């Protein structure tokens, strides 16, 4: 599969640190960030590359040449006139240089992801576009991706757009798989791109998000690929410093899902939020003190933070799936407001006992996912390549401990319930203090 890497940005904010080189050549531990991207792609079998270059293009071309020294083939598209962040794509499509599916990446981010896993997901969905999405520590001032149950993108909200009160922490990371046919509507005017529109006195440019991707929202042809893998922009001095630190301590490389992950599985009620019995009303959801700080510490530790919760209220007909999703959106929103995020949420909607008024018959089953059975943890391990023996299950009840043990995890019990010789902690923050810090 061909890979297009957009390497034409000026890097205005970080230029105070590196005023004489283009952003793609800024070093991470002595090696340009773009070179690290190319090596990661090469090692996974992606060797046919096109670099779109503009600012200080000669430096980039002179450094990489035809790519042979790195074991890849590099072609260049030079933007003598700024074309917008997708003008080069449209022109290349018009020239017959882009066919079928291709990867589209930015040259100013540091990442280490399993690209073949992403591509396989794209092929399974059979869509036109797949967005690499992830949670971040500041969703309140980031663009949000709203998706349906099948991960089809429904809305793309910029940080300026009005957003729902409660939302899933899902942000576009700037990595894409595109089918070249999404460019075809613009190809007929490809020759005009880069020229001045006399009517408005401005150069005609093409914006990837506004003109190509956002129009696909709700079409059933654009999907999210949620992943906890490492993708971060390094566009400011502060972000650059953080990225260098993460690279040097191994965080960047370890997050690649080709590598075994470790997770801290969290019960919900009584562990993350105040226990109120069967939580049916979203207004009753309230984070426990210290939880956001604890989850934030988990995020920084290299562990995945994954919720695994029994929700029999769904089978009992007391809460719908949509209502449960909204409760979980509130949980993600409140955590995000304090700089913390969850990598995934798994819930069991089943309940084995019948006889409740309004119950949902098809959910009244003896399933494999209801704790103390380990089904949710096993599913997460499959989804994220988790080493369960290096992971923890923490909760406030014996079913949480049972699920952790049945999955082969370490376990920690919140509170004073007498249940064997488990590690006892007073709260999630207490657990973090003992195990991670």
N, C-alpha and C positions, 0 to 999 in steps of 0.2 A: 504493500500500500504506500502511495506517495504521501509525503509529509510536507506541509507548507508551514514555515516558521516566519512570523512577522517580526522583522528585525530592524525596522526603520525608525523607531521612536528616538526622541532627543534625550529623554531622561532628565528633564529640566530640574526637578526637585533634588535629584541626587548628584547633579553636576558639580555641586560645591565640593564634593569629595573627589570626583574624577572629572575635572573640567576638560581634559584633552582627549578622552576616548569615548566612543559611543557606548550606550548602556549595555548592549550585548557582550561587550568585551570587559566589563567590570569583573574583577577576579573574586572568586570564592575559594579561599584557601589556596591562592596562587594560580588558579585555573579559571579562565573566563566562563561566565555563567552559560553562555551559548555553547561553549565546548562541552560543558558538563551535560547539557541537554542532548547534544548530538551523540555523546558517548552512551547515554542511557538509552536512546532510541536504537543505536547500532547494536547494542548488546541484546536487544529484544527482537532483532531482525528487521528493523526499519532503516533502510540504507539509501532510499531514493528521496532526496530532499530538494526543496526549492526555498531559498531565502529571499524574502522581499526586503530590500535595503533602500535607504534614502540618506539619512543624516550620517555623515562621515562614512559613506558606503565603501570608499576605497580602503579604509582600514580593515573593515570586515572581510572584504574580498581578498585583500593581500594576506590576511591571517589564515583564512581557511582554504583559499584556492579552490581547486576542484573537489576537495574533500578526501583525496586518496590517502593522505597521511593519517586520516582518522578511520579509514576503511569504509567510507561512504562515497556517494556521488552527489555533488552539490551543483545545482544550477541557480542562477540569480535572476531576479526581476528588479531592475533598478528604477526607482521612482525619481525622475528628475524634477517632477512637479508633484506636490502632495496630492494624493488621490483619495484620502480617507483611509480608514483601516480595512476596507474591503474593496477599494477600487482596483487594486492589483489582482484580486481574485477574479473579478468580472473580466478584466482584460485578458488574463490567462485562459479563462474559459472560452472567450471569443477566439483566441488563437489556437485552441485545441490542446492546450497544455494540461488541462484538468478534466479527467473523466472518472466516472464512478465515485466511490467513496475515497476520502482522503482525511488525514489528520490535520487539524489547524491549531497551531500553538503560538504562544507569545515568547519572544526571546528575552524578556526581562523578568521572568519568574524563575524561582528555583523549585524544582519538583523532582520526585522520584516515584513514579507510579508504574503499575503493571499495565502497559498499553495493550497487550494482547487481550487481557481481561476486558478492558473497555471496548475494544473493537468487537469482540465476541458478543458482548451485550448489545451493541449497536445492530449487529446482524440479526440477533434473536428478535429484536423489536421490529426490524424491517421498516424503520422510519427513514426520514430524510436527514435528520439532525439528532445527534446525541450530545447533551451538555454534561460535562463533568461538574458535578455539584457537591458541595460539602457544607457542614456547619462552620461558623466562625465565631470569634469572641466579641463581635460588634455587629450583630444583625440589624440592630436598630438604626444604623447609619449606612447599611449596605443595600444593594439591590436584592430583591427576594424573588425566588422562583416558586410559584404555586403550581402544584401538580395534582392530577387525579389519582385514583386508586391504582391505575396501571402505570404510574409515573409519567404519563403524558402531560406535557407542559400546558397549563391552562392560562396562567397569567405571568407576566414578567414585570415586576414593579421596581422602578428605579427608587433611589432613596428620597427623591423629591415627590414621588407619588403617594397618595393617601393609601394607607395599608390597613388591613383588619386590626382590631384590637389585639387579637391573639393569633399567632402565626407560627408555622414550622420554620426552624432555623435552617434554611436551605439557600445557599448563595452560589452563583455561577463563578467557577474558578478560572475561566478563560481558556480552557482546553476543550476542544470539540472534535467530533467526527461529523463531517458533512458529506452529503452526496452532491456532486457538482451540478446536478440539475436544479438545485435551489437558486443558482445564479442566472438561470436562463431568462427570467423575466427582464433582467437588466442588461443582458448581452446586446440587445438591439440598439442600445444607446452607448455601447462601450467606447466608441470613438469620441464621444463628447466628454467623457470623464477626464478631468485634468484641464479642460478648457474653461474659458470664462463665459458664464451665462450673462449675456449683455443686458438682459432684462433686470437682473438684480445686482450685476457688477461683482459677482463672486465666482470663484472656481468651483466647478461641479465635482463633488466628492461623493463617495459611497460609504455609508455607516453600516457596519456589520450588524449591530444589534437592532437598530431602528428600521432598517430597510430590508434586511434579509431574515433575521431570526424572529423578531417580535411578531411579524405578520403570520408566523406559523403557530402562534399560541392558539390552542383550542382546535387545531386541525387534526389532531391524532397522528401527526407525522414528526413531532419533535418530543424527545424524551429526556428525562433526568437519569443520570448515572451517579447515584450517591456513593461516596467513598470517603473513608477517613485518611486516605493517603496524603502525603505532604505536598501542598502546592501553595506557595506564598510569593506575592509581589515584593520586590525589594526596591521600590521606587523612592523611598525617603532614607535619609541617613539612619534614622531609628530602626526602620524595617531591615535595612541592610545589616546593621549590627546584630539584630535578632536572628536573621537568616544565617549569618556566619557562625554564630554561637550554636545554632541548631545543627549545622553541618558538622562542625568540629566535635560535637558531643554524640554524633551518630543518629540523631533524631530523624534527619531527612531520609537516610537510607533505610532505617529500621521500619519506617511506616509503609514501605512498599509491600503490597499484599502478597507478593511472592514469598515474603519472609513470614515466619510464624509471629503472630501478634499475641499480646497478653491483654487481658481485660479485667475490669472490675465491674461485675454485674451487680446492679442495685435493685432491690425491691422498691416499690413506689410508696404506698401508704404506710406511714410510720417510719420511713427511712428518708424519703425526700420531702414529703409533705406531711402536714399534721394529720394524725389518724383521727377519723371521724366515723369509723365504722364503714359501711358501704357508701362510698362517695358517689352520690348521684347528681349533685348540683355543682356546677362549675364555680359558683360563688363560695363554696366551702373549701376549695383548693387553696392552700396556703403553704408556702415553703417553710420548712423548719429553719430555725436559726442556724447559721453557719453552713448550710447546705451548698449555697452558691460558691462560697469560698472553698469548700471541700472539692466540689466538682471541678472548679477552676484549677486546683492543685493536681487533680487526676489528669486533666487535659495536658498539663505541662510535664507530666511524669513519664509519658510514653505509653501508659495504659489507655485502652479504650474505655470510655464511660458508657455502659449499656444498661438500660432499664429492662428488667424482666418481671412482669407483674401479672398476677391472676386478677381477672376482671369478670367474675361470675355475674355481675349486674347486667351484663349484655345478654347472657343466656336467660336470665330471670325476667327480661323484658323491661328492666327499669332504666336502662341507658342504651341508646342506639349507638352503632359504630360511629356515626357522624358526631354525636355528642361526646363520645369518648375521645375521638380525634381532637375535638375542640378543647377538652380538658388537657390533653397532652400538648396542644399548641400553647395553652396558657403556661404550662410548665416550662416549655422551651423559651417562651418569650420572657418570663420572669428570670430564668437563668441567664439568658442572653443580655438582659439589661444590666447584669452584674459581671459580665465578661466570661461566663461559663457556658458550656454546651454539652449536649449528649450526642454520641456518635450513632446511636440507634435506640429504638424503643420496640420491644417485643411484648405482646400481651396475649394472654389466653382468654378467649371469650366464653369458654365452655363451663358447664356445671353438670355433674352426674345425676343430681337428685331432681326428680320431677315433682309437679304438683303446685307450682307457683302460678298465680293468676297473671295472665299476660306473657307467660314464658315463651321463648322461641324454641319450638320442638327440635329443629335440626341442630341446635347447639347444646341440647341436653344429652351429652354423650360422655363416656369415660374416655378421655382423650390421652394423648401422649405428651401434651404440653403443659397441663395444669401442675404447678408445683405441689408436691415434692418430686414429681416426675421431671426429668431434665430436658424435655423437648425444646423449650425456648433457648436454653443455653447451647444445646447441640446444633440447633438451626443457626444461631449466631456464629458458632465456631465454623460451620460450613461456609457461611456467607463471608466471613472476614478472616479465614485461615487462622483461627485462634488456638493457641496451645492452652487447653483447659487446665493442665497440671500446673501452669505458671500463673493462673488466674484466680480471682477471688469472687465469691458470692457473699454479699452482705445484706442482711435484712433483719427484721424485728420479730420473726416468728420461726417456728420449727419447720414449716414447709419450705422456707427459704434455705435453711440450713440443709434440709433433706435434698433439695434440688441441687445445691452446690456439691454435696457429697456424691450424689448419684452421677453427676457430670464429671467428677474427678477434680473439682476445684478445692482450693483452700476456702475456709468459711469464717465468717465473723458475725456474731449475734449482737444486735443492739438491745440494750436493756438487761434485765435480770432474770429472764425466764430460764428455768432450770432445764437445760437440754444438753446433757453430756458435758464433755470437756472442751467446748468450743471457746475460741477467743471471745471474750466479752468486751464490748465497747459501749460507751454512753451515747454516742452519736456518730454520724458519718464523719464529722470533722475530727472526732476523737480517733476513729479508725485511720484517717489520713495522717494524723499526727504520729500514730504509732508505726504505720507500715511504710509510708511514702516519704515523709519529710525527714 
